[in-house]
Amino acid sequence: MKKRIISVMLAAAMILPVAGCGGKKNNVGSGDFENAPVVRFAVMNSYEKALGASGDNALDNPYIRYIYEQTGVRVEPVFLSTNESEASQQLAVKRAGGEQIDLILDWDIRQAYMQAGLTIKLNDLLDEYKDKIPNILNNIPDEAWNGLSKRGEIWGIPGRYTLPNPDIKYVFFRKDWMDKLNLKMPENTDELGEVMRAFTEDDPDGNGVKDTYAFVHNGDNTVNSLMLLFGCNSWNETYENGRFENGVMTDRARKAFAVLRKWDKAGYINHDGIADSKAHDALISSNRAGMVIGSPAKLLQYQNALHDNGFVDAEWVLCDKQIKSSVDGIFWGYAMAGKNHASATSITSMAKDYDSIFKLLNWAYSKEGTFFLSYGLEGKEYNMVDGKPVRDANYVKDKSYLRMFNFGKSYNDYYEELAYETYGDGEFAHKYVDEVVNNYDFYIGKPSSVAIKFDYPDLKEFTDYPDWRKGVSTNMMKFVVGDLDPADDATWNKYIEDCNSYGVRKLLDAALKAYNEDTERPDKIDLEEYFK
């Protein structure tokens, strides 16, 4: 298991520069770019717009040239569909055709490759290359490796977001609306319902027209976000009464659906553009929504859009209370404890040139590599001002495709500074950093479940039932925006039956059996104690 290589890890936190490294060149790649060794990485293509706006070539551009200059390695993206199923099919076709793909970066397609046995375990390679990859071994903490170690084997090199952190949905309210209506921050779902009623019915925008919503739909993401406040999560399993259960197939979820259905019928949630992200964003930016569950970065965009649209007094504020279910005091917020696997680099079974791969990845965890992967290129994503990198917000928004190169990403000791730079060095950013980043304990509600899809990728049930989560999401939406009544026993039983038709019960039972039989788990724990 990973103990073979952890002995060489110094667990030394890397100290990053505050300026200048983004432009540093060490002339490693001073030879023939065209004939340099190539490392090809598969990535879901959400970068075409930025590529078009910048006018850059996807296979030869300043970013790729900069990486080559630092490493002597030429990287080449393999663009895939942003749809998980389509991306997996495209990968299968490329592999069948003999196309070389060395690295897998996206979580969804990495899952498919793991389940098909197409990514390799890294223990032996990390041990073999330990003298050549000091940045990887020294600058990634043990807890991050824990999240990518299953059954004593390491399945990927941890990335930026694999450190333990609160996996919660941040709840924001329109502060100006709260102040106008003399509302206090809700502490439970009953109080949240009253805020939602006021945002919908009490004319918070002052135009004399009932045209506002408390919350606006973005498909099943909306329902998932609200369900978290009731202690339910369709993307994670809980352990109840000796079995794994999907978070939205429990009695708690049934009660939560009843409340969401009531809010929906009362008009607190919109129905126009229900699954259209553009319509969702437009409603928020046009002064028609009072509550958002999401990331601070997105909220800053909404706030700027509101100001640009003439709503100069619009102001968002992070909820300083943890909203809990009024039924049982539960909410779904937890410390990940090293189990966030979304950010990692996996090496495929097709890869051959390990020298170039590890040269590239070791640089990604160096001071220079971390700076580049955090800030980009000087004159594009940022400019130096008074010795500090200052982001060019317009370039980052419209032209930057730096995130395409997300192997490695950054492990750093100045996460706070990056957060300030990302969200703006104003009051909004400081509230985010001070209240969220530095106050993890506030958000710890209960532990996460075992991430069974990653922990046990070889279960045949994943192959037998590839769309099980999609089936659950489709069914649960019917309670909130359809005519299904969760209080009706026959309706609820049919819902459970439909969800299980996607293989949920068989998969969860198989996962629990595998968990209990896995005596090599480095973090094996007693389930009864874990889920108390």
Order of alpha helices (4+ residues) and beta strands (2+ residues): alpha-beta-alpha-alpha-beta-alpha-beta-alpha-alpha-alpha-alpha-beta-beta-beta-beta-alpha-alpha-alpha-beta-beta-alpha-alpha-beta-alpha-beta-beta-alpha-alpha-beta-beta-alpha-alpha-alpha-alpha-alpha-alpha-alpha-alpha-alpha
